[in-house]
Amino acid sequence: MLEITKTFAFEAAHFQPNAPAGHPNARMHGHSFLAEVTLSGTPDPVHGMIRNLDDVETAIAGVRDALDHRLLNEVEGLARPTMEMLCQWIFDRLKPGLPEIVAVTIRRPSLGQSCTYRSA
């Protein structure tokens, strides 16, 4: 079994509606996010690929457009836009078109933080 990963970036704002009063995350703030989408499988014997990365890029484009330069709290399904929720949200949207997807990682490099969601 092999894995391939495609990374994309997006800029977005959010706030944590359940953060305690006065906590910095209760206020709207923004991040530069990196998302990594990982697919797993056996390469096709004819083409030698798990999946053509152009297909992956096409699938990712819609997700990126839904998140980039947005207030994540206003994106349907992301009322609580934690890294954990973002991972699952991206995974769930890509799975129908990319059945080989096995993981999504969200990184906030400026904070040294990341979260990974793997399919069970």
C-alpha positions as CSV (number, residue, x, y, z in Angstrom):
1,M,0.0,0.0,0.0
2,L,1.3,3.5,-0.9
3,E,0.1,7.0,0.1
4,I,0.1,10.2,-1.8
5,T,-0.5,13.6,-0.3
6,K,-1.6,16.9,-1.8
7,T,-1.3,20.1,0.3
8,F,-3.3,23.3,-0.1
9,A,-3.3,26.6,1.7
10,F,-6.1,28.9,2.7
11,E,-6.6,32.0,4.8
12,A,-9.6,32.3,7.1
13,A,-11.0,33.9,10.2
14,H,-13.0,32.2,13.0
15,F,-13.9,32.4,16.6
16,Q,-14.8,29.8,19.2
17,P,-18.3,30.4,20.3
18,N,-17.9,28.2,23.4
19,A,-14.7,29.8,24.6
20,P,-14.9,31.3,28.1
21,A,-15.7,35.0,28.2
22,G,-12.6,37.1,27.8
23,H,-10.6,34.3,26.2
24,P,-8.7,35.4,23.1
25,N,-10.3,32.7,21.0
26,A,-13.8,34.0,21.7
27,R,-12.9,37.0,19.5
28,M,-12.7,36.8,15.8
29,H,-9.2,36.2,14.6
30,G,-7.5,34.7,11.5
31,H,-5.0,32.1,10.6
32,S,-3.0,30.9,7.6
33,F,-4.0,27.2,7.3
34,L,-2.3,24.4,5.5
35,A,-4.4,21.3,4.7
36,E,-2.9,18.0,3.6
37,V,-5.1,15.4,1.9
38,T,-3.7,11.9,1.9
39,L,-4.9,9.1,-0.4
40,S,-3.9,5.4,0.0
41,G,-4.0,2.5,-2.4
42,T,-2.2,0.3,-4.9
43,P,-1.0,2.0,-8.0
44,D,-3.0,1.3,-11.2
45,P,-0.8,-1.2,-13.2
46,V,-1.4,0.8,-16.4
47,H,-0.7,4.3,-15.2
48,G,1.4,3.5,-12.1
49,M,-0.6,6.0,-9.9
50,I,-3.0,5.7,-7.0
51,R,-4.8,8.7,-8.4
52,N,-3.8,11.3,-10.8
53,L,-2.9,14.4,-8.8
54,D,-4.7,16.6,-11.3
55,D,-7.9,14.8,-10.2
56,V,-7.0,15.5,-6.6
57,E,-6.4,19.2,-7.3
58,T,-9.8,19.5,-9.0
59,A,-11.6,17.9,-6.0
60,I,-9.7,20.1,-3.6
61,A,-10.5,23.3,-5.5
62,G,-14.1,23.4,-4.4
63,V,-13.2,22.9,-0.7
64,R,-10.5,25.5,-0.9
65,D,-13.0,28.0,-2.4
66,A,-15.5,27.3,0.4
67,L,-12.9,28.1,3.1
68,D,-10.5,30.6,1.7
69,H,-11.0,34.2,2.9
70,R,-14.1,33.2,4.8
71,L,-15.4,33.5,8.3
72,L,-15.4,29.8,9.0
73,N,-18.3,30.0,11.5
74,E,-20.5,31.0,8.6
75,V,-19.6,28.0,6.5
76,E,-22.4,25.4,6.6
77,G,-21.3,22.6,9.0
78,L,-18.5,24.7,10.7
79,A,-20.3,26.6,13.4
80,R,-17.6,25.4,15.8
81,P,-14.5,25.7,13.5
82,T,-11.8,24.0,15.5
83,M,-8.9,22.2,13.7
84,E,-10.7,18.9,14.6
85,M,-13.9,20.0,12.9
86,L,-12.1,21.3,9.9
87,C,-10.3,18.0,9.4
88,Q,-13.6,16.1,9.5
89,W,-15.4,18.7,7.4
90,I,-12.8,18.5,4.6
91,F,-12.6,14.7,4.7
92,D,-16.4,14.3,4.5
93,R,-16.6,16.7,1.5
94,L,-13.8,15.0,-0.4
95,K,-14.7,11.3,0.3
96,P,-17.4,11.0,-2.4
97,G,-15.1,12.1,-5.2
98,L,-11.9,10.7,-3.8
99,P,-12.8,7.3,-2.3
100,E,-9.0,6.6,-1.7
101,I,-8.8,9.4,0.9
102,V,-7.6,8.1,4.3
103,A,-6.5,11.3,6.1
104,V,-6.7,15.0,6.3
105,T,-4.3,17.1,8.3
106,I,-4.8,20.8,9.2
107,R,-1.7,22.8,10.2
108,R,-1.4,26.3,11.6
109,P,2.4,26.7,11.1
110,S,2.7,30.1,12.8
111,L,1.4,28.4,16.0
112,G,3.2,25.1,15.6
113,Q,-0.2,23.3,15.7
114,S,-1.7,20.5,13.7
115,C,-4.6,18.0,13.8
116,T,-5.1,14.8,11.7
117,Y,-8.3,13.0,11.0
118,R,-8.0,9.4,9.8
119,S,-10.8,7.2,8.5
120,A,-11.5,4.3,10.8
